[in-house]
C-alpha cells in the first residue's frame, strides 16, 4: 500500500471513530506517521489522545 493511501485510510478511521473534522484527522494521522507525541492546535479538545499523539492547545496558560 502506498504511504499516501495509508495516511488517507488512517485519517478516515480517525474521522469516523473520533468524530473529528476531516482536516484535523489528516493532521493527526500525519503526526502519527511521523512519530510525533503532541499536536499543537486549538481546534481539537485539549488533552485528548489519539493513540500516542496527545492534543495540546498552545493558547492555554502554562500548557506548553
N, C-alpha and C positions, 0 to 999 in steps of 0.2 A: 504494500500500500504506500502510495506517495505520502511524503510528510505533510503536504497541504491537506490531503484528504483526511489524515488522522486528526489534524487540528480542527477541521470542519466538523468531523463526527463528534469529537470531544466537546466542541462548542455547542453542538445541538443537544448532547446529553446534559450539559450544564444548564442550558436554557430550559429544557423540559423538566429536569429533576429539581432545579432550584428556583424556577420561575424568575429568572433574571432576563433583562433585555438582551437581544442578540449581540450587540457590540460589546456589552460588558462580559458576556460569555466568551467572546473571541479574545478579549484581553486576558481573562483568567486562564483560558486554555493555552494561550501563548506563554504566560508566566509559568504554567505547569510544565510545558515542553522545555522551557529554558532552565528549569530547576530553581526558580525564584521562591523565596519563602514568604514574601509580602507583596501586596499590590497597594500602591498609594492611590486612593480615589475617594471622592466624596459622594459618588453615585451608588455605591453598594453599602450594605449595612456594616458599620464599623465592628470589627472583631469577628465577623463571620469567617469561617474556614471552609475552603473548597479543597479537601484533601490536605496537602501540605502547604497550600497557599492561604495566607491569612490577609484579610482586608484591613487596612489602616487608613482612617480619614486624617490626612495631614493637617487639617484645619482645627482638629480638636486639640485643646491646650495640653501640652506635655505628653502627647502620644507618640511622637516620632523621636 
